[in-house]
Amino acid sequence: MIFSIHKYYTITLIFAASPKNWAELFPSCGGESQSPIALKSSSATPITYPPLEFINFDFTYGSATALNTGHSVQVSPTLPDGEVPKVRGGGLPKEYKLVQFHFHWGRKSNRGSEHTLDGKRYPMEMHLVFIGTEYKDFNAALNKTNAIAVFSVLFKKSKFDNPILNPLIDVLPDVGSEDEMPVHVFKLLPWDLSSFFRYNGSLTTPLCNEPVIWTVFDSFVPISERQLELYRELEGFDEVNIEDNFRPLQDLNGRTVYKNKAKSRYCRHPFCVFYEKIQPFKYKGYYGWKRLKNYYL
Ligand SMILES: [Zn+2]
């Protein structure tokens, strides 16, 4: 995970040092509750949380900026406080507001995600970073109990472009500093929002602050190889392509990982509304993505 870093020397230290050496430079990175971790369905503790609630999640054009952090592309809503996307429910201890989202990807499609799911690494992972609504900004929330929550979305390779990603991908070649971009963040979430892992972890880039409440969905968002290539063309400050910007897996150290087993599937995504009508059409694995996107968009 990336967080806003404004001091150039900090950036230099982070990217000059391999993640293996982070703990020497940033002691928190050697903590006992670090992220990412290997998620396993079979060993996760089943739990039933109330449904997640998404508020103000339909922000679109002109309300977000994309920033090249040198390590990823980071998108931040630029909305008045009352209109910022918020989440609550789903076992979260309180209400959180979105401060940014960003991506981790691999040089090849057999890697890129930070978390692994049942032993598999996916080509890209998106992190939506939230802070408690009582905090002014991200820095104010650092190191506070229950202050930071991150939603993680895994991307799965698809034969077809995912048109929902295009507004972001279109600005990637020009993301030198900050660019306005159209985005509809709710459409970027996976289809089934009732099935997810929950555990306590950390930020995945220095200073690796703990604690962070992690929610990792186990349904996927499709992305094509062509679209992944456009992420890989993004250059960092050293004019070298940003690739493999994921941290190695961290030890669980006895932490409990929960897997939400909702009583009924809870999904506010427009696709799910459509999907409900076409049972038993099988959407897992994206059979029919090409066919269905015409309906969905
Ligand atoms: Zn991240």
Boltz pocket constraint, residues with backbone or C-beta under 6 A from the ligand:
constraints:
  - pocket:
      binder: B
      contacts: [[A, 1], [A, 2], [A, 102], [A, 103], [A, 104], [A, 127], [A, 204]]
      max_distance: 6.0
